[in-house]
Amino acid sequence: KPKYHMLCHASYWMQQYGPQVNYHVEEEEAMNSCLRLQLEHSNRQGPSRDLAHRFAVSEGLKFILQGGRWVNPKSKELCQA
């Protein structure tokens, strides 16, 4: 019920103060479920390190799949997938 009550006041707040910053929590809740999913496959000895490594790998893969460019450390040439 708290979300419904807050919605009753939303039009007044938007008229007075403009768009609400950080008001939507659905994205944060979705991120929380993603973190929990990643922690399922961890040994829980270093959860911060495990999460950082998994997200770095997934961001790197996303970068490559979206056609990103990088410098090959061995040949010093510009590469693209």
Secondary structure as the mmCIF struct_conf table of DSSP 4:
data_model
#
loop_
_struct_conf.conf_type_id
_struct_conf.id
_struct_conf.beg_label_comp_id
_struct_conf.beg_label_asym_id
_struct_conf.beg_label_seq_id
_struct_conf.end_label_comp_id
_struct_conf.end_label_asym_id
_struct_conf.end_label_seq_id
HELX_RH_AL_P HELX_RH_AL_P1 PRO A 2 TYR A 17
BEND BEND1 PRO A 19 PRO A 19
HELX_LH_PP_P HELX_LH_PP_P1 GLN A 20 GLN A 20
TURN_TY1_P TURN_TY1_P1 VAL A 21 ASN A 22
HELX_RH_AL_P HELX_RH_AL_P2 GLU A 26 GLU A 40
TURN_TY1_P TURN_TY1_P2 HIS A 41 HIS A 41
BEND BEND2 SER A 42 SER A 42
BEND BEND3 ARG A 44 GLY A 46
HELX_RH_AL_P HELX_RH_AL_P3 PRO A 47 LEU A 65
TURN_TY1_P TURN_TY1_P3 GLN A 66 GLY A 67
STRN STRN1 ARG A 69 VAL A 71
TURN_TY1_P TURN_TY1_P4 PRO A 73 SER A 75
STRN STRN2 LEU A 78 GLN A 80
#
